[in-house]
Amino acid sequence: MEFPISSGIGARFEYLDEAGSTNDVLVTRATGPDARAWPDLSVIVTDNQTSGRGRLGRSWLAPSGKSLAVSVLLRPRLATGPLPANRFGWFPLLAGAAMTLAVRGVVEAAAAPTGDDDAPRHEVTLKWPNDVLIDGYKVAGILSELLPDASGLCIGTGLNLALDEHDLPTLTSTSLMLVTGSVPDPDAVLAAYLTELQRLTAAFLAAGADPVASGLHAQVTALCGTLGSAVRVELPGGSDLVGTATGLDPDGRLIMEDQATGEPNAVAAGDVTHLRY
């Protein structure tokens, strides 16, 4: 598979014919004896990931050649020194926003040539904290991992490109091909994602990792379909929280109004389900 556009974005680009997990490969290389050769914005990509991982230990599986697994290395620093630890929590949302914008561009471009006002309009949104949905169905998921030596983080993304109905891993999944009716150009989609990721990261760091001053808080809020929705959050300890998602706090945590008490709760991590009544 060729990536003439994407390979020119970032510091280093490597395509693998096959990988167990692109995150595992990149983390190993970014912290190994040759770590200096893997600078900020290094990228590893494959269309044949055999042992992909999602959030909460889930597997991410797809037939060869029908999806992209992408891992991007970020070594964020401020002009004044290291990035504060509480700002790392914004990067999953930042990456989710970048992929949402990239997918939205593909979907809108596919609809534009028809000129049919009655053609279906698709809603592309970010599901907190880092899934991308088309009309409520998952097309991409993101897993961010801090490097063991805390010198940066690895952002892994799985994107369903050309899966048909029989390939979908769950009943709540979809692919770009199923939505647009044609197989997307992997290079164009990846280049759009990397460009948005680079742009959002640069703005975030230039503003001192201030999500409000950089515009990141406003952009994520605008893209996030979770906000304003009734949701159930399965918390890491196993308990559930049901209520309405009302906003994001300065650290990117989801603010929920508890259905039972009406009290606000800040959720840092959890598995979110959008409820339909």
Secondary structure, DSSP 8 states (H G I E B T S, - for coil): ---TTGGGSSSEEEEES-BS-HHHHHHHHHHSTTGGGS-TTEEEEES-BSSEE-GGG-EE---TTSEEEEEEEE--EETTEE--GGGGGGHHHHHHHHHHHHHHHHHHHHHGGG--TTS----EEEETTTEEEETTEEEEEEEEEE-TTSS-EEEEEEEE-S--TTT-SSTTB--HHHHHSS---HHHHHHHHHHHHHHHHHHHHHTTT-TTTTSHHHHHHHHBTTTTSEEEEE-TTS-EEEEEEEEE-TTS-EEEEETTT--EEEESS-EEEE---
